[in-house]
Amino acid sequence: MKKEQKETQFFKIRPETDREQTILDVFSQLKKGEDLFKGVARGPDLTGDFVNDYLGICVKKGLLKTSGSGDERIFEIDKEYTKVLGIGFRGKQCFLTVMDFGGKVVEKENIQIDLLLSGRGKNKDISGIVREIAGRTRFKKGGLACAGIAVPEEIIEINPKSVSIFAKGISDIFGCRIYVTTAATAAGYGDRDFDPRVRGEDILYMYSDVGTGVVLKKELIFEADEYSDEKYGAYLRPWNQFSIVSTTKNMVSRGVGTDIVEMVKGDIDGITLGVVLKAAELKDELAEDLVKRSGLALGVRVAYLINMFNVKFIVFGGEVEKAEACFIQYVRESMDKFLSREMLNDLEVIPGVLGEESSSIGAALLCRREIFMEV
């Protein structure tokens, strides 16, 4: 983590103590719904006395409700406990998702934020985004336990101080505690929890064309971070040299012919991954070439990450999950050259299910996880 970010309250990604690990084990089982706790003290991997004490505190605080008695007590998350808010960004859009404590989306809105397109990440630009959210949101101050912000990684890299500006501004708007994570981490957590095919499974999540990696193993999260001591963090960092958007903008500014210019009406800042994928679908030569190049390169990365993290599910998000331009097809083509047939037979490649709302929904879900961690 960059030094400038140390004062910002980030979601706790992985446990630092045995106590926190046990809490995450409990939370993982509670989330299953149909597999609620029965006689939890007999659980093979959990310390009974601590778990029973922890569950008792959660019941007193209202996080859980219980029925039955003794070894037949059943615990479940109390959906009425509180509400949480997740905020995510994509292009010039800001997504706000209010979720109940059971993980159900109860309200959502989409606010247009033109300033985010500038990509400069200046403090005044970030403050302007916060003012736009404050002026346009219909959600009222109060009634939220906490809010999570999924900040685009490119904004963090350009200006790390933008994170604290976002956090303070959102806290002032909604009057609640604020936690921060990256868009990739939030989107991966959300896409996994909302897809019954991979819910609760160990997955490798690849975000956008530059392939920001996130590995989810039950409630453990391994994310891209070259600034921490995490052994695998650097391997999950994006390959920005294969950014379709950056390369397209550079080539357009140099006068390379492409239909993309007309699609964005001459506004280079308006070039997004979605625009280029659409252009490739329409057989624009430049777009087709860049999409293929990026997809093949990402397939190489996915192959060695699969070997490193030993997961059987790969989930794609950050717009590359779309069917346009066959991006995932190129990834598969490249993967097939670097993985054994046995591994490929056991591997499932799945597009994310939440689309552009994935990071806001994931940030809200991480708020619930954080509340259980704080007990």
Sequence and secondary structure as in RCSB ss.txt:
>XXXX:A:sequence
MKKEQKETQFFKIRPETDREQTILDVFSQLKKGEDLFKGVARGPDLTGDFVNDYLGICVKKGLLKTSGSGDERIF
EIDKEYTKVLGIGFRGKQCFLTVMDFGGKVVEKENIQIDLLLSGRGKNKDISGIVREIAGRTRFKKGGLACAGIA
VPEEIIEINPKSVSIFAKGISDIFGCRIYVTTAATAAGYGDRDFDPRVRGEDILYMYSDVGTGVVLKKELIFEAD
EYSDEKYGAYLRPWNQFSIVSTTKNMVSRGVGTDIVEMVKGDIDGITLGVVLKAAELKDELAEDLVKRSGLALGV
RVAYLINMFNVKFIVFGGEVEKAEACFIQYVRESMDKFLSREMLNDLEVIPGVLGEESSSIGAALLCRREIFMEV
>XXXX:A:secstr
  GGGTTS B   S SSHHHHHHHHHHHHHHTSSS EESGGG TTS HHHHHHHHHHHHHHTSEEEES GGG EE
EE TTS EEEEEEEETTEEEEEEEETTS EEEEEEEE GGGGG    HHHHHHHHHHHHHH    SSS SEEEEE
E HHHHHH TTHHHHHHHHHHHHH SEEEEEEHHHHHHHHHHHH TTTTTS EEEEETTTTEEEEEETTEEEE  
TTSS TTGGGGS  GGG HHHHHHHHHHTT   THHHHTTT GGG  HHHHHHHHHTT HHHHHHHHHHHHHHHH
HHHHHHHHH  SEEEEETTTTSSGGGHHHHHHHHHTTTS HHHHHH EEEE SSGGGHHHHHHHHHHHHHHHHH 
